[in-house]
Amino acid sequence: IVLGGYINVLNSHVINVVIPKMMSALGTDVITIRWVVTSYMLANAVVIPITAWLARVLGARQAYVYALILFTTSAVICGMVHSIEVMIFFRILQGIGGGVIMPVTMLLMLDLYPLEKRGLGTAIWGMGASCGSLTGIPLGGILAEQLSWRAAFYANLPPGVIALLIAIFVMRPSPRERQVPFDWAGFITMSIALTTSLVALSNGQREGWGSSYIISLFVISGVSLTAFLVLEPRVKTPMIDLRAFRSPPYVLAVALCLVAGAMFTGGPFLLSLFLQRLYDLSVQQAAMIMFPSSAFLVLCTSFTGWASDHIDHRPLMILGYLCYATFGVLMVFADLRFTPFVLLVIYFGRGLGLGFTYSVLYPVGISGFEPARAKAASTVLNLCITLGGTWAVALVAAILDQRQQIRQALLAETQQLTSAGTQLTLQTLETTAAQISSAIPSPLHANILLGRLINHEALILAFNDAAAFFIVISLCGLVIVPFFQRARSAR
């Protein structure tokens, strides 16, 4: 179970780190190379909702074995190919395998741990994802700087083979159900809704949020989602049991899983960019600053899961969201006066915030459900974690791009050539330009340097603006938590 979560999260972190190296080696542009990441996420999102059906038809252990084989084999082939189109195809296959692995490990955990120990079981399950986050970024940095980008794909092979051997030779075969009809209507409508919304969010800033292309994608997504909600209650064996949403703890867990996904993925994305673009740190150096927080996340996750079986979980969750909000507040004021060590300390807020909130969501959210419905309900929670992370990355990237343009325009307006401050700055820059001995005339060179300074300052302020996003999602969690308590009876 731990290895399953570890492999999935490790893959995402390592691949994201080596993207620049991959783009350079394959001679492709950033738009094309983004599909290496986006295709995996899309396949993940589409396949997660049908995991419960696969586990019923194939058996949870058998579905896990097949998914591991598909995931690991596709990863190795991705490391061998020389065509970006072929790589995207195998990344889709890898995403299908990865999309099954994480939810199936949760189903296996529900079989292993009784109701009164689900908090502990979820903590052990969550340690896999936490360990993947812990080692993924440092490993990606080492591979990117010391070896080849292809080694990032081969890194999935050792843990994949170990997990496969354990699953085959140690785990007991899971029971299978015959003749369980597949919900084609639900699968098609949900797949269209998820795919179009994710593509729109990923490309909205580049294409323009008001463009006909993006608006059309959102309209198609909305229509498909509406069709799904209309058709699903009429299906005998629905892909997603909408009756589960009658449980208040489950509805709140869905909302908190979206928040947790944004916290889990968005924080590392923002800080990694901040360290590399503003401090000019290498991937490996940035990873070492982020490493202690991830290590603390592993420890907090195991403690919180165990504690939730014995005490009220809500005070711990409130503390967690306050810690994450503190991380967001401090990042709003971060600039180059902050040393890397200070940023390391600030980033601990992210580790504490996730550690005190993440592992509690599943046992509390599915409390009150009978075992079969609990398994189906947990699959939707996994989907929400994935969607929350994907939406967070897309929104943070869009906020960064948009706010940098706005900040740059506002800063440029303040630079009056007649002002004493601007004149003094230009004189200083002219002196610097003369010392550089550039072929460009010193006055013109000074204006170019001033433009670069304005752009750099705008980027810092854009990062501060993007950090406010994490304050907002933390406050959303704080508002929900007081009402988030276990169901008292089966539904």
C-alpha positions in Angstrom: 0.0 0.0 0.0 2.8 2.4 0.9 4.7 1.5 -2.2 1.7 2.2 -4.4 1.2 5.7 -3.1 5.0 6.3 -3.2 5.4 5.3 -6.9 2.5 7.5 -8.0 3.7 10.7 -6.3 7.4 10.0 -6.9 6.7 9.8 -10.6 4.9 13.2 -10.7 7.6 15.0 -8.8 10.6 13.5 -10.6 9.1 14.1 -14.1 8.1 17.7 -13.4 11.7 18.4 -12.2 13.4 17.1 -15.4 11.0 18.8 -17.9 13.5 21.5 -18.8 16.2 18.9 -19.6 13.8 16.9 -21.6 12.6 19.9 -23.6 16.2 20.8 -24.5 17.2 17.2 -25.4 14.1 16.5 -27.6 14.3 19.9 -29.3 10.7 20.8 -28.7 8.9 23.9 -27.4 7.3 24.4 -24.0 3.7 24.0 -25.3 4.4 20.5 -26.8 6.4 19.3 -23.8 3.6 20.4 -21.4 1.5 17.6 -22.9 4.0 15.1 -21.4 2.6 16.3 -18.0 -0.9 17.1 -19.0 -1.6 13.8 -20.8 -0.7 11.9 -17.7 -3.0 14.0 -15.5 -5.9 13.7 -18.0 -5.5 9.9 -18.1 -5.4 9.9 -14.3 -8.5 11.9 -13.9 -10.5 9.8 -16.4 -9.6 6.4 -15.0 -10.0 7.1 -11.3 -13.8 7.0 -11.3 -13.9 3.5 -12.8 -11.4 2.1 -10.3 -14.1 0.8 -8.0 -15.7 -1.1 -10.9 -12.3 -2.6 -11.9 -11.7 -3.7 -8.3 -15.1 -5.5 -8.3 -14.6 -7.2 -11.6 -10.9 -8.1 -11.5 -10.4 -8.1 -7.7 -8.5 -5.3 -5.9 -5.2 -7.2 -5.8 -5.4 -8.2 -9.4 -6.3 -4.7 -10.5 -3.3 -3.4 -8.6 -1.0 -5.9 -10.3 -2.2 -5.1 -13.8 -2.0 -1.4 -13.1 1.6 -1.7 -11.8 2.6 -3.7 -14.8 1.1 -1.1 -17.2 2.5 1.8 -15.2 6.1 0.5 -14.9 6.3 -0.8 -18.4 5.1 2.5 -19.9 7.5 4.4 -17.8 10.5 2.4 -19.0 9.4 2.8 -22.6 9.0 6.6 -22.1 12.7 6.6 -21.1 13.6 4.8 -24.3 11.7 6.7 -27.0 13.1 9.5 -29.2 9.8 10.9 -30.5 7.6 13.3 -28.4 4.4 11.9 -30.0 5.3 8.3 -28.9 6.2 9.5 -25.5 2.8 11.3 -25.0 1.1 8.1 -26.1 2.9 6.0 -23.4 2.4 8.7 -20.8 -1.3 8.3 -21.4 -0.9 4.6 -20.7 1.2 5.3 -17.7 -1.4 7.7 -16.4 -4.1 5.0 -16.8 -2.0 2.7 -14.6 -1.2 5.4 -12.1 -4.8 6.4 -11.9 -5.8 2.9 -10.8 -2.9 2.4 -8.3 -3.7 5.1 -5.8 -7.5 4.4 -5.4 -6.9 0.6 -5.3 -4.4 0.9 -2.5 -7.1 2.7 -0.5 -9.5 -0.1 -1.2 -6.9 -2.6 0.0 -6.4 -0.6 3.1 -10.2 -0.6 3.8 -10.1 -4.4 3.6 -7.1 -4.7 6.0 -8.1 -2.3 8.8 -11.3 -2.5 10.8 -13.6 0.5 11.2 -12.1 1.5 14.6 -8.5 1.6 13.1 -9.2 3.3 9.8 -7.4 6.4 11.0 -4.2 4.4 11.5 -4.7 2.6 8.2 -5.2 5.9 6.3 -2.1 7.3 8.0 0.0 4.3 6.7 -1.6 4.7 3.3 -0.9 8.4 3.3 2.8 7.8 4.2 3.2 6.5 0.6 2.2 9.8 -1.0 4.2 11.7 1.7 7.3 9.7 1.0 6.9 10.2 -2.7 6.8 13.9 -2.2 9.8 13.6 0.2 12.1 11.9 -2.2 10.7 12.9 -5.6 12.1 16.4 -5.8 15.7 15.6 -4.5 15.8 12.5 -6.7 14.7 14.6 -9.7 17.4 17.1 -9.0 20.1 14.5 -8.8 19.0 12.8 -12.0 18.6 16.1 -13.9 22.1 17.3 -13.0 24.1 14.1 -12.7 22.6 11.7 -15.2 20.0 12.0 -18.0 16.4 13.0 -18.1 15.7 9.4 -19.3 16.8 8.2 -15.9 13.8 10.0 -14.4 11.5 7.4 -16.1 13.7 4.5 -15.2 13.5 5.6 -11.5 10.0 4.1 -11.5 11.3 0.7 -12.2 12.9 -0.4 -8.9 10.0 0.4 -6.6 7.5 -0.8 -9.3 9.2 -4.2 -9.5 9.4 -4.5 -5.6 5.7 -3.6 -5.3 4.8 -6.1 -8.0 6.7 -8.9 -6.4 5.0 -8.2 -3.0 1.6 -8.0 -4.6 2.0 -11.3 -6.4 3.7 -13.4 -3.8 2.5 -12.0 -0.5 -0.9 -10.5 -0.9 -3.9 -12.7 -1.0 -6.1 -12.7 -4.1 -9.1 -10.4 -3.7 -12.7 -11.6 -4.4 -14.2 -11.0 -7.8 -17.8 -10.2 -8.8 -19.1 -11.6 -12.1 -21.3 -9.8 -14.6 -21.1 -6.3 -13.1 -22.3 -4.1 -15.9 -20.2 -1.1 -16.9 -21.7 2.4 -16.7 -20.9 3.6 -20.2 -23.1 6.7 -20.0 -21.5 7.8 -16.7 -18.0 7.1 -18.0 -18.4 9.0 -21.3 -20.1 12.0 -19.8 -17.7 12.3 -16.8 -14.6 11.7 -19.0 -15.7 14.5 -21.3 -16.4 16.9 -18.4 -13.1 16.2 -16.7 -11.0 16.3 -19.9 -12.5 19.6 -21.2 -12.3 21.3 -17.9 -8.6 20.3 -17.3 -7.6 21.3 -20.9 -9.4 24.7 -20.4 -7.6 25.4 -17.1 -4.3 24.4 -18.5 -4.5 26.6 -21.6 -6.7 29.4 -20.4 -3.9 31.9 -19.7 -2.2 31.2 -23.0 -5.3 31.2 -25.2 -7.1 33.9 -23.2 -9.9 33.2 -20.7 -12.4 35.0 -22.8 -11.5 33.2 -26.1 -14.1 31.2 -27.9 -11.9 28.1 -27.6 -11.7 28.2 -23.8 -15.3 29.2 -23.4 -16.4 26.4 -25.6 -14.4 23.9 -23.5 -16.1 25.1 -20.3 -19.5 25.0 -21.9 -18.9 21.4 -23.1 -17.7 20.5 -19.6 -20.8 22.0 -18.0 -23.2 20.3 -20.4 -21.4 16.9 -19.9 -21.5 17.3 -16.1 -25.2 18.1 -16.2 -25.8 15.0 -18.4 -23.8 12.9 -15.9 -25.9 14.2 -13.0 -29.1 13.5 -14.9 -28.2 10.0 -16.2 -26.3 8.6 -13.2 -29.2 8.1 -10.8 -31.0 6.0 -13.5 -28.1 3.5 -13.9 -28.4 0.2 -12.0 -24.7 0.1 -11.2 -23.5 3.7 -11.3 -19.9 4.6 -11.7 -20.3 7.1 -8.8 -23.0 6.5 -6.2 -24.6 10.0 -5.9 -26.6 8.7 -2.9 -23.4 9.0 -0.9 -23.7 12.7 -1.1 -26.7 12.5 1.3 -24.0 12.0 4.0 -22.9 15.4 5.4 -19.5 14.2 6.4 -18.9 12.8 2.9 -19.9 16.1 1.2 -17.6 18.0 3.5 -14.8 15.5 2.8 -15.2 16.0 -0.9 -14.7 19.8 -0.4 -11.7 19.3 1.9 -10.1 16.8 -0.5 -10.2 19.5 -3.2 -8.5 21.8 -0.7 -6.0 19.1 0.3 -5.1 18.4 -3.3 -4.4 22.2 -3.9 -2.3 22.3 -0.7 -0.4 19.1 -1.5 0.6 20.1 -5.1 0.4 23.9 -5.2 2.8 24.7 -2.4 5.8 22.8 -3.8 5.0 24.2 -7.3 5.0 27.8 -6.1 8.1 27.6 -3.8 10.1 25.6 -6.4 9.5 28.3 -9.0 10.3 31.0 -6.5 13.7 29.5 -5.6 14.7 28.7 -9.1 13.6 31.9 -10.9 14.4 34.5 -8.2 17.3 33.0 -6.3 18.7 31.2 -9.3 19.2 28.0 -7.3 19.6 24.7 -9.1 16.9 22.0 -8.9 18.9 20.1 -6.4 19.5 23.1 -4.1 15.8 24.0 -4.2 15.0 20.4 -3.4 17.1 20.4 -0.3 15.4 23.5 1.0 12.0 21.7 0.6 13.2 18.4 1.9 12.8 19.0 5.7 9.2 20.1 5.4 8.3 16.9 3.5 10.1 14.8 6.1 8.0 16.5 8.8 4.9 15.8 6.7 5.6 12.1 6.9 5.9 12.2 10.7 2.8 14.4 11.2 0.6 12.2 8.9 1.3 9.0 10.8 0.7 10.8 14.2 -2.6 12.5 13.1 -4.0 9.3 11.6 -3.4 7.4 14.8 -4.7 10.2 17.0 -7.9 10.5 15.0 -8.9 7.0 16.2 -8.7 8.2 19.8 -9.5 11.9 20.1 -11.5 14.6 18.3 -9.8 15.3 15.0 -11.1 18.9 14.5 -8.6 20.8 16.8 -5.7 19.1 14.9 -7.2 20.1 11.6 -7.8 23.7 12.6 -4.2 23.9 13.7 -3.1 22.4 10.4 -5.0 25.0 8.3 -3.7 27.8 10.5 -0.2 26.6 9.9 -0.7 26.4 6.1 -2.3 29.9 6.2 0.8 31.2 8.0 2.9 29.8 5.1 0.8 31.7 2.7 0.9 34.9 4.7 4.7 34.9 5.0 5.1 34.1 1.3 3.0 37.2 0.5 5.8 39.3 2.0 8.7 37.2 0.7 11.4 38.8 -1.4 15.2 38.5 -1.9 15.9 39.8 1.6 14.6 36.4 2.8 17.5 33.9 3.0 17.0 30.3 1.8 17.1 29.2 5.5 14.2 31.6 6.3 12.2 30.1 3.3 13.0 26.6 4.7 11.5 27.6 8.0 8.4 29.2 6.3 7.9 26.1 4.3 7.5 24.1 7.5 4.0 25.6 7.6 3.1 23.6 4.5 4.3 20.3 6.1 2.4 21.0 9.4 -0.7 22.0 7.5 -0.9 18.9 5.4 0.3 16.6 8.2 -2.5 17.6 10.5 -5.3 17.5 7.9 -4.6 15.0 5.1 -4.8 11.6 6.7 -8.1 12.4 8.6 -10.2 13.1 5.5 -10.8 9.5 4.4 -11.8 7.8 7.7 -14.1 10.6 8.7 -15.6 11.2 5.3 -16.6 7.6 4.7 -17.7 6.9 8.3 -21.2 5.5 8.5 -21.0 3.7 5.2 -21.2 0.0 4.8 -17.9 -1.6 3.5 -19.0 -1.8 -0.2 -20.2 1.8 -0.3 -17.2 3.0 1.6 -14.9 1.7 -1.1 -16.8 3.4 -3.9 -17.0 6.6 -1.9 -13.2 6.6 -1.3 -12.6 6.5 -5.0 -14.3 9.8 -5.5 -12.2 11.3 -2.7 -9.1 10.2 -4.5 -10.4 11.9 -7.7 -11.0 15.1 -5.7 -7.4 15.1 -4.5 -6.1 14.7 -8.1 -8.5 17.4 -9.4 -7.6 19.8 -6.5 -3.9 19.5 -7.3 -4.4 19.9 -11.1 -6.6 22.9 -10.7 -4.2 24.5 -8.2 -1.2 24.3 -10.5 -3.2 25.7 -13.4 -4.6 28.6 -11.3 -1.3 29.4 -9.7 0.4 29.5 -13.1 -2.3 31.7 -14.5 -2.2 34.1 -11.5 1.6 34.4 -11.8 1.5 35.2 -15.5 -1.4 37.6 -15.2 -0.2 39.4 -12.1 3.4 39.8 -13.5 1.9 41.6 -16.5 -0.2 43.9 -14.3 2.6 44.6 -11.8 5.0 45.3 -14.6 2.6 47.8 -16.2 2.0 49.5 -12.8 5.7 49.8 -12.0 6.5 51.1 -15.5 4.0 53.9 -15.0 5.8 55.1 -11.9 9.1 55.5 -13.7 8.9 59.2 -14.7 12.0 60.3 -16.6 11.7 63.7 -14.9 11.7 62.3 -11.4 14.9 62.5 -9.3 14.8 58.9 -8.3 14.5 57.6 -11.9 17.3 59.9 -13.0 19.6 58.8 -10.2 18.9 55.1 -11.0 19.6 55.7 -14.7 22.9 57.5 -13.8 24.0 54.5 -11.7 23.0 52.1 -14.4 24.9 54.1 -17.0 28.0 53.9 -14.9 27.5 50.1 -14.6 26.9 49.8 -18.4 30.1 51.7 -19.1 32.1 49.4 -16.9 30.7 46.4 -18.8 32.0 47.8 -22.0 29.1 46.7 -24.1 28.6 47.6 -27.8 25.3 49.2 -26.8 25.5 52.9 -26.0 25.5 53.4 -22.2 22.3 55.4 -22.0 20.4 52.8 -24.0 22.0 50.0 -22.0 20.9 51.7 -18.8 17.3 51.8 -20.0 17.5 48.1 -20.9 18.8 47.3 -17.4 16.1 49.4 -15.8 13.5 47.5 -17.7 15.0 44.2 -16.5 14.9 45.5 -12.9 11.2 46.4 -13.3 10.4 43.0 -14.8 12.3 41.3 -11.9 10.5 43.3 -9.3 7.1 42.6 -11.0 7.9 38.9 -10.8 8.6 39.1 -7.1 5.3 40.9 -6.5 3.5 38.4 -8.8 4.8 35.5 -6.5 3.5 37.4 -3.5 0.1 37.8 -5.1 0.0 34.0 -6.0 0.8 33.1 -2.4 -2.5 34.7 -1.4 -4.2 31.8 -3.1 -3.0 29.5 -0.3 -4.4 31.8 2.3 -7.8 31.6 0.6 -7.8 27.8 0.4 -6.7 27.5 4.1 -9.6 29.8 5.1 -11.9 27.5 3.1 -10.7 24.6 5.2 -11.1 26.5 8.4 -14.7 27.3 7.7 -15.6 23.7 6.9 -13.7 21.9 9.7 -16.0 22.7 12.7 -18.8 20.9 10.9 -16.7 17.9 9.8 -17.4 15.0 12.2 -18.0 11.3 11.9 -21.3 9.9 11.0 -22.9 8.0 13.9 -24.8 5.4 12.0 -24.7 3.5 8.7 -26.6 5.1 5.9 
